[in-house]
Amino acid sequence: MTRLDCPEEAAVTKAIRSGGLDDLLTAHAAECEICRGIVAASAYVQGVGEVSSNDAALPDPGLLYWRARLSEDVARVEKASGVLDWVSIAPVAVVIGVGGWVVWHWFVILGVIELFVSGTRFGEASVSTLIVGLSVVGVLGLLALMVAYPELVDE
């Protein structure tokens, strides 16, 4: 049966903490498994401490702050580019929607054109024809704005 403790364990620990083992404790640690483990653990921990004290100096705090700000800016740009991807699809959707609307209301649009060509007063035209006519003007205005917007922004 092996021993779980050693009567010299406290003396070996105290000697290691104070700087080193004397000859009697060194001879005891060579024979005692518990004290040999204490000496080995102490040597390992001291070696780790020496390695970390020889490491390079910490980076400049200003550089760390600059990198953090840069990563925040990159995240903001990525978020905005995701929104811009959807915005770049919007004109195509608007053109398809307006095209479908024009096809769906083609006969009413022809009635509005005839109304303007014949010179009929607005009071004599039907309400649906007037609504569609105003809608056509609004849609054409939006299309003109959508086509002109990229040119205005580039300048």
N, C-alpha and C positions, 0 to 999 in steps of 0.2 A: 504494500500500500504506500502510495506516495504522499508526501506531506503537502498540505495546502498553504502553509505559512512557514516562515523561517524566522528564528529569533534574531538574526542579523539583518533582516530586511529593512528595518527602520534606519539602522546605522549605514547601510549601503546607500539608501536613498538620500540621507543627510549628507554623506560624503560626496555623492555625485552633485548635489545641489551646491555644495560649498566649493567645488572645483576639481576634485579628483579623489581616487581611492588610494589608501595607503597599502603597504605590502600585505598585511594580514587580510584586509578586506578583498584585495585582488585575488589572493590565494583561495579565500572562501568562495568568491564569485565564480572561480574556475570550477569548483566542485559542486556548488549548489545550483540546481536548475532554476529556482525562483530568482535568485540574485543575478544569475547569468542573464535571465530575461529582462531584468530591470536595467542592467548595464547595456544590453543590446538596444532596448527601447530608447534609452537616454542618448546613445550614440546616433541612432536614427533621427531622433527629434532635433538634436544639435546640428546634424548634417542638413536637415531641411531648413533650419533657421539660417545657416550659413549660405545656402544657395539663394534663398529669397533676399538676403541682405546684399548679395552681389548682383542682383538683377538690375537692369537699366532703370534710370529714374522715371518717375511717372510723367505722362505726356503733359504738355502745356495746357492749363485749364482753358485758355482762350481758344485753343485749337479744338478742344472737346466741345466747347460751347458753339463754335462755328459749325462743326460737323452736325451737332444736334439741330441747329437752325436750318442747315442745308437739307437734312432729312425731312424736316417739317415742310419746307418749301417744295421738295420733290413730291411729298404726299399730297400737298395742296394742288400741285400741277396735275398729278395723275387723276385726282378727283374732278378737276375742271375739264380735263380732256375727255373723261367719261361723259360729262354733260355735253361737251361739244360734239361728241360722236352722235348723240341723239339729235342735236340741233342740225347737224349736217344732213340727217335723213329727213328732217321736217319739210324742206322745200319739195322734195320728191312726193311726199305724202300729200302736200297741199295741191300740187299739180294734178296728181291722180284724183284727188277728191273733187277739185274744180272741174276736171274733165268729165267725171261721172255726173256731176251736178248739171253740167251743160247738156250732156246727152239726155239725162232724165227730163229736163225742162226745155228741150229743144223747140217744141211747138210754141210754148209760151214766149220764149226768147224771140222767135220769129214774129209773134204778135207784137211784142214791144218794138222791134225794129220797124215793123209796118206802121205802128202808132207814131213813131218819130218821123218816118218818111212821109206819111200822109198829112201830118200837121194836125192831128186830132188833139183836142185839148185834154188835159189830164182829168178833168171832171167828167168827161164822156167815156173814159176807159174804165174797164172793170177793176175792182180792187186787187184781185190776184195778179192782173197784168202789171199794175203799178208796183206792187210788192216785189214781183220778180224783176221788174225793170230797175228798181232801186238796188236790189240784190246784185244784179249784173254789174251795175256801176260800182258797188262796193267791192265785189270780187275782182273786177278788173283793176281797181285801185290797189287792192292787196297784192295782186300779181305784179303790178308795176313796182310797188315798194319792195317786194321780195327780189325782183330782178335787179333793182337799183342798189339795194342795201350792200351787197358785197363790193360794189364799186366805190361806194361812199366810205366803207370801212377801210379799204386798202389805202386810201389817201391819208 
